[in-house]
Amino acid sequence: MGVPVRLQLIWWGLAALVLLVSLWLLGQAVLPFILGAGVAYLLDPLADRLERAGLSRTMAVVVITLAMVLAFVTVVLLIVPLALRQAGALIETAPQMYEQARLFVETRFPALIPDAGQASQTLAEMSAALREQAGTLAGRVLGSVRGFVGTVALLVIVPVVAFYLLLDWDHLVARVDALLPREHAPVIRQLATEIDAALAGFLRGQALVILILGTWYAVMLMLVGLPFGFFIGIMAAVLSFIPYVGVLIGGATAIGVALFSFWGDPLWIGAVIAIFAIGQIVEGNYLQPKIVGHHVGLHPVWLLLALSVFGSLFGFVGLVLAVPMAAALGVLARFLTGRYLASGLYTGEGAAPEPAAPLRVELVPLSPETPSPGGQGPAA
C-alpha cells in the first residue's frame, strides 16, 4: 500500500522548511561548504573530460586544482589590487565630478531647476556630505572586501571541500540517486536533469561571457586613457550577469568619467561610447545566443527577483544560492504548469470513471440427466 499523497506533501514540506531554517541560522558557517560544492559542480564536466582523455580521476582532480589555484593567485595578486585602488580613487573623485555636473547644469540649463537658490543649496549640501563620507565609505568597503577575501574559511576550506567533492562527485550522485523514493525516482531524475541543464548552461556560459566582456571593456578603456577604466570595465562585465544592467551602469559610469576627464575632446568621449556599443552588439548578437543560449529558461526579471528575495532572507548566502534556486524553481514551475494544463482543473473535464470489474461467467456443459430448457426431461 502506497503512502498517501497528502502525507508525502507534509513530509517533503517539513524537509524543505528545515533546510531553509538551517540556511537562515547557519548561513555564514555553511557558506564555505556551499561555495566548495558549487565549484565542484562547475568543474565536474572538466574532470570527466580529462578522465576520458586517459587520466585517472585523482590525477584529473589534481590537475584541475593546481590550475584553479594558479588562476586564483594570479587574480588576487594582479587584478584585485588594481581594481580596488581604482574603485577607491573613483569613490574619492565622485564628489568632484558631481560638483562639476551641478555647475554645468546650473550654468547652461537654469530653467531645469525651478528654485535655483534652494536647489543649489540642497545640491551643495549633498555634495559636501558625499565628499566627507567618501573616504570613510571607501575605507569601509575596501576593508570589508579585503577581510572577506582574506577569510581563512574561503582560502582554505573552499578549496579543500571542492577537492574532495570533485574527487567523489560521481559516487555522491549515485548515492543520492539510490536514496530517491522509488515511486517518484523517474520524475525526480527528469526534473534534476532539466535543472542541471538550465543551471550549468547559464553559469558556465555566463562566466565565459563575463570573461570576454571584462577583457574587452577593461583593455579598451585603458587604451583610450579613461581614468578608472580597468575597474569600470570589470564592473560592467560582472554586472552583465543580469542582461542590460551591466551596460547601463558601466556605460553610464564610463561616459560620466569621460565627460569629466575628456571635456572639450569629443573624439575620446565618442571612443568610450563606441567601446560599450560594440560590446553590447557583440554580447547581444553572438555571445549570449551562441554561448549561453535561450534554452536555460532564466529570465532577467526572474533573476532579479531571486537575487532580491534570497539576498534579503539569507544575506550573502542567499545571493550565492539565488541562481541555483531560480533555476530549480523555474523548472518546477514549468513542471507544475504542465500538470495543471493536463488536469481537469484547467480543462473542466472530470476524471475518467474507473472501469467496472469484469463479470465472470462460468459455462458448465449439460449432463444427460439434466432437464432441457424446455422441461421435457432428459434428451433422447
Secondary structure in CASP SS format (residue, H / E / C, confidence):
PFRMAT SS
TARGET T0000
AUTHOR 0000-0000-0000
METHOD secondary structure of the structure
MODEL  1
M C 1.00
G C 1.00
V C 1.00
P C 1.00
V H 1.00
R H 1.00
L H 1.00
Q H 1.00
L H 1.00
I H 1.00
W H 1.00
W H 1.00
G H 1.00
L H 1.00
A H 1.00
A H 1.00
L H 1.00
V H 1.00
L H 1.00
L H 1.00
V H 1.00
S H 1.00
L H 1.00
W H 1.00
L H 1.00
L C 1.00
G H 1.00
Q H 1.00
A H 1.00
V H 1.00
L H 1.00
P H 1.00
F H 1.00
I H 1.00
L H 1.00
G H 1.00
A H 1.00
G H 1.00
V H 1.00
A H 1.00
Y H 1.00
L H 1.00
L H 1.00
D H 1.00
P H 1.00
L H 1.00
A H 1.00
D H 1.00
R H 1.00
L H 1.00
E H 1.00
R H 1.00
A C 1.00
G C 1.00
L C 1.00
S C 1.00
R H 1.00
T H 1.00
M H 1.00
A H 1.00
V H 1.00
V H 1.00
V H 1.00
I H 1.00
T H 1.00
L H 1.00
A H 1.00
M H 1.00
V H 1.00
L H 1.00
A H 1.00
F H 1.00
V H 1.00
T H 1.00
V H 1.00
V H 1.00
L H 1.00
L H 1.00
I H 1.00
V H 1.00
P H 1.00
L H 1.00
A H 1.00
L H 1.00
R H 1.00
Q H 1.00
A H 1.00
G H 1.00
A H 1.00
L H 1.00
I H 1.00
E H 1.00
T H 1.00
A H 1.00
P H 1.00
Q H 1.00
M H 1.00
Y H 1.00
E H 1.00
Q H 1.00
A H 1.00
R H 1.00
L H 1.00
F H 1.00
V H 1.00
E H 1.00
T H 1.00
R H 1.00
F C 1.00
P H 1.00
A H 1.00
L H 1.00
I C 1.00
P C 1.00
D C 1.00
A H 1.00
G H 1.00
Q H 1.00
A H 1.00
S H 1.00
Q H 1.00
T H 1.00
L H 1.00
A H 1.00
E H 1.00
M H 1.00
S H 1.00
A H 1.00
A H 1.00
L H 1.00
R H 1.00
E H 1.00
Q H 1.00
A H 1.00
G H 1.00
T H 1.00
L H 1.00
A H 1.00
G H 1.00
R H 1.00
V H 1.00
L H 1.00
G H 1.00
S H 1.00
V H 1.00
R H 1.00
G H 1.00
F H 1.00
V H 1.00
G C 1.00
T C 1.00
V H 1.00
A H 1.00
L H 1.00
L H 1.00
V H 1.00
I H 1.00
V H 1.00
P H 1.00
V H 1.00
V H 1.00
A H 1.00
F H 1.00
Y H 1.00
L H 1.00
L H 1.00
L H 1.00
D C 1.00
W H 1.00
D H 1.00
H H 1.00
L H 1.00
V H 1.00
A H 1.00
R H 1.00
V H 1.00
D H 1.00
A H 1.00
L C 1.00
L C 1.00
P C 1.00
R C 1.00
E C 1.00
H C 1.00
A H 1.00
P H 1.00
V H 1.00
I H 1.00
R H 1.00
Q H 1.00
L H 1.00
A H 1.00
T H 1.00
E H 1.00
I H 1.00
D H 1.00
A H 1.00
A H 1.00
L H 1.00
A H 1.00
G H 1.00
F H 1.00
L H 1.00
R H 1.00
G H 1.00
Q H 1.00
A H 1.00
L H 1.00
V H 1.00
I H 1.00
L H 1.00
I H 1.00
L H 1.00
G H 1.00
T H 1.00
W H 1.00
Y H 1.00
A H 1.00
V H 1.00
M H 1.00
L H 1.00
M H 1.00
L H 1.00
V C 1.00
G C 1.00
L C 1.00
P C 1.00
F C 1.00
G H 1.00
F H 1.00
F H 1.00
I H 1.00
G H 1.00
I H 1.00
M H 1.00
A H 1.00
A H 1.00
V H 1.00
L H 1.00
S C 1.00
F C 1.00
I C 1.00
P C 1.00
Y C 1.00
V H 1.00
G H 1.00
V H 1.00
L H 1.00
I H 1.00
G H 1.00
G H 1.00
A H 1.00
T H 1.00
A H 1.00
I H 1.00
G H 1.00
V H 1.00
A H 1.00
L H 1.00
F H 1.00
S H 1.00
F C 1.00
W C 1.00
G C 1.00
D C 1.00
P H 1.00
L H 1.00
W H 1.00
I H 1.00
G H 1.00
A H 1.00
V H 1.00
I H 1.00
A H 1.00
I H 1.00
F H 1.00
A H 1.00
I H 1.00
G H 1.00
Q H 1.00
I H 1.00
V H 1.00
E H 1.00
G H 1.00
N H 1.00
Y H 1.00
L H 1.00
Q H 1.00
P H 1.00
K H 1.00
I H 1.00
V H 1.00
G C 1.00
H C 1.00
H C 1.00
V C 1.00
G C 1.00
L C 1.00
H C 1.00
P H 1.00
V H 1.00
W H 1.00
L H 1.00
L H 1.00
L H 1.00
A H 1.00
L H 1.00
S H 1.00
V H 1.00
F H 1.00
G H 1.00
S H 1.00
L H 1.00
F H 1.00
G H 1.00
F H 1.00
V H 1.00
G H 1.00
L H 1.00
V H 1.00
L H 1.00
A H 1.00
V H 1.00
P H 1.00
M H 1.00
A H 1.00
A H 1.00
A H 1.00
L H 1.00
G H 1.00
V H 1.00
L H 1.00
A H 1.00
R H 1.00
F H 1.00
L H 1.00
T H 1.00
G H 1.00
R H 1.00
Y H 1.00
L H 1.00
A C 1.00
S C 1.00
G H 1.00
L H 1.00
Y H 1.00
T H 1.00
G C 1.00
E C 1.00
G C 1.00
A C 1.00
A C 1.00
P C 1.00
E C 1.00
P C 1.00
A C 1.00
A C 1.00
P C 1.00
L C 1.00
R C 1.00
V C 1.00
E C 1.00
L C 1.00
V C 1.00
P C 1.00
L C 1.00
S C 1.00
P C 1.00
E C 1.00
T C 1.00
P C 1.00
S C 1.00
P C 1.00
G C 1.00
G C 1.00
Q C 1.00
G C 1.00
P C 1.00
A C 1.00
A C 1.00
END
